[in-house]
Amino acid sequence: MNRLCQSSHGSLEAVINMTGYFGDSQRKLVHFSRDRMTGMWLSRAVVSDHPQSGGSMIQNTSKRHCDQKHGDFEVVVLEDNELKHYTRDNTLTVHRNASAWRCSATITAAAGPKSPIVGPTCLYQISPDSLMALVPCNSGIEQHRFKSNTWTRVNTIAGMNGPSCVYTNPIAGITTFHAVVRVDYKIHVKIIEEKAWKPLELALPSSLSQIRHTPYHRVTRTTNPIAVVSPSNNMFDNSPNTEAIVFHACGPSWQDTWMILHWSLPAGTSQWVVSSVVLPHATGMPL
């Protein structure tokens, strides 16, 4: 799932399923953003009070009315055994203790998958009026489309059903969609084609492609510890770098502790570097 997105506010935005938010022992799906001037990550609001998976987030490139400056944020998350689609109205100025996040649709009610969902969904946009969701199910990864305020199932990609995230890579004026998908304890990068995926030649370094797991660092099979995003809209005043947030096991081997790092792949290079710290410590693997 795409936990991370570039926004037209000039910031990075992320949604993370975590415990301990303001002392709450229950898991919450929390919206974070990174200030472009200071580089600091700040929590903004709770998106979902009952998440069963990590969330996938994008900023919609379309506007609901002509004078809207920033497209709305969209999130999909598994909640109460149903796929929920949340929207944040970016025309609103909201007090820190309030939230502009509202449930827009229940995807499974409208287009329910043919087989049980086995992991978190990935949300992405292919045109101004169409959102897409990759839903990992027993039968493969199902593709769903949101158009005209309705979700419908359009395709199934067989042979792979791990949790994935999608980012775009404009090459020679043609935008290709890349999926970062988990298979067991490894991360692979694939190019999405209409009914199949093919490997990407540039592999991830071992620090990103290998998922550390121990009897104490518990890694659920239904999560993907890496979320990658690359800007694809030139009107967004953002870095040209590919950006990622990654969950890393840390601390003594007998403690289930994690940290969340922000990685960058500078434009024109092949070397990933740590850019900043999103969260220095979390008990239990975030989702």
N, C-alpha and C positions, 0 to 999 in steps of 0.2 A: 504494500500500500504506500501511497505517496504521503508521508507525514509532513513533507516539506514543500513549500512553494515560494516562488518569487512574486512579490506584489507590486502593483503600480504605486504604492506608497513609498517605494524605494527600500523596503525592508524584506527580510526573510520571515516567513510565517510557518509555524509547525503545530501539529496536534499530537499529544502524547498521552497514552493510557498509563496512569500511574497511581500509586497510593501515597498517602501522606500530604496531599495538597491542603495547605492551611490546617494541618493536624488531623485531617479526616482519614481514618483507616480504610475506608472503602475506595475502590478504584473509581477514578473520574477520567473522562477524556478532556484534557486541558489544552487551551489555545495559548501558544507562546509566540512572541515576535522578537526579532533582533533589530535594535535601533541601528540605522545605517551610519550614524555619526559616532556613537560611542562604542558600537560593537557588542553592547550588553544584551543578554536575553532576558525578557521579562514575561511573566505569566499575565494573561489578559482576561480570560473568562473560562468557565466550564461549558463545554459543548454538550456533553452527555453525562448524566448522573448514573447510568447503568450500562456502561460499555462492556461488551464481551470480547472485543478485539481492539486492535489498534485502529485509528482512523485514517482516512485518505482525504487529502485536502488539495484544492485548486482554487485559483481566482478565475471567475467566469470572465471571458473577454467581451461578452455582450453586455449591454446596458438595458435596463428596464424603461428608461426615458432619456430623452436627448440631452438633458442637462446633468445627468449623472456622471461624475468624474471618475469614480473607481468602481469597477465591476464587483459584484458580490463574491464573498468566499463561499465555497461549497465543500461539504464534508459528507462522506459515507462511512457508517460504522455499524457493526453487528450489535444489536441491542435487544434484549429479551427475545432472543432466537429469531429476530427479524432484521433485515437490512434497512437501516434508516438513512434518509437523505436530509441533511441539515443545511440551512442557508443563513449566512450572516448578511444583513442589509448594511452595505457600506455607505449608505447615505446618512446613517444615524450616528450621532455622537452619544456614546453610552458611558455612564458612570462605571468606575472600576468594579463595584460590587454588583452590578447588574450585567445583563447579557443580551446581545442583539441576535443570538443564535435561535433559530426556530426550525422545527421539523417541517420540511417541505413535502415529503412523500415517504411511503413505505415501499421499497423496491420489490420485496418479495410478495407483497399483496397484489401488486400490479403485474409482475412478470415472473413470479416465483421460479427458482431454478428447478431443473428436472431431477436433480439428485442433491443429497445433503451438502450444505456448505462446510468446507473443511479448513477454512482459513480466512483472514481478513481480505476485504475487497480493495481493489485499486481503481481510483477515479482519474479520468483525464478527459481532455476536450479535443475534438477533431475538427470542429467548425463553430462559428459563432452561435449556431442554434442547436448544437448537438454535443451532449456529454456522453462519455462512454465509461463503463465499469467492467473490470475483469473480476469475476467471482469464482474463486477456486472451489470446485465441487469434486465429488468422487469420480465423476465421468470425465473430468478435465476442467479447463478454465473456460467458463461461460462468459461471452461478451453481451452486455446489455447496453441499450441506447436510451438516453433521456432526450426526447424531442417533443415539442408542443405540450410540455408539462406532463408527459406520460413516459413511463419506463416500459420497454419491451425487450425481450430476449432475441438476439439476432444471430448468434453463432456459438459454436463450442470448439475450442482448440484442444484436441485429444493429446494424450501422451505426457502431460505435465499438469500438476495441480497444486504446486507450491505457491505460497504468498509472494506477490510481486509488486514492484512499483514501476512507473513509466515516466520517462523524461524524453524531451524532444531534442533533436540535433539537426539544425539546419545545415545542409551541405549543398553547395552550388545552387542555392535558392530553393531546394526541395527539402521539406521537413520530414525526417524519418522518426519513427517512434521506437524507443529502446526500452526493453523490459529488463529490470534487475530482479531475477527470480531465485528463490531459495530452493535447493535440492539437498535434502538431508542437512549436513552441516557445512555446506559450501554455497557460495553466491555466484551465479552465472549471469552474464549480460547477453541478451538476445535482441535481434531486430524483429519487430512485429510486422509480419506480412498478413495478407488478407485471411488466410486459413492455416498459416504455419508460422513458426519462429525459426530463425537461423542464427547461428553464433555470431557474435561481434568479434572482430579480430583483436581489438585492444582489450586485454584481460585486466581485471582488477588486481592490485598488489595483494600479497598474502595477508597483510594486516586488515584488509577489508573483505577478502574473499573467503577467509576461514573463520568460522564461528567457534570461539573458545567455549568449551563446556566441560564442567566437572561435576562430581556428585553434589557439590554445594552451589555452584553456579548453574542453576536450573534453566534450561533453554526449552521453551515449549516448541513443539513442532509446527504450531500454527502461527508463528510470527516471523517477520523478516527484520533483522536488526539494522538494516541500512535503508535509507531513503535518499534518493538522488533527484536533483532538479537542475535543469539548464534553461536559461531564458530563451524564449522563441519569438517574442514580440518586440520589435525594435523601439516601439514607443515607450516601453517600460525603461525607466532610467536606472538600470541595474548593471552589476558587473557582468562581463561576458563569460565568467568562469562557470564551470560545472560545480555545483555545490551539493554537499551531502551531510546528513546527520547520522551518526552511527552509535549504537549501544555497545559498549566495551565492558567485559568483565574486569573487575579490578579489586585491589585489596587482597588480604590473606586468602589463601585457597579454601579455608574452611568457612568463609563468610559469603553469603549471597549478595554481594555488593556490586554496583554498576556505575559507570559514568557515561554521560552523553557528550560526544565531541562533534564539533562542526569541522568538516573536511572540505577542502577546495582543490579543484583541478584547474590551475591557471590556463587561460586560453593559449593555445599554441604549444602546450607542453604535454608530457605524459606522466608527470610526477605528482601524485597526490600529497598534499601537505595539511597539517592540522591548522585550522584558522582560529578557532576559539572554543571555549567550553560552554556548552548549553546548560548542563547540570553536573556539578562535581561529584554528587553522591546520591544514589538511590538504592533502597533496599528491595531486592527482588527485581528481576528483569522487567523494564518498562515494555509496553506493547505498542 
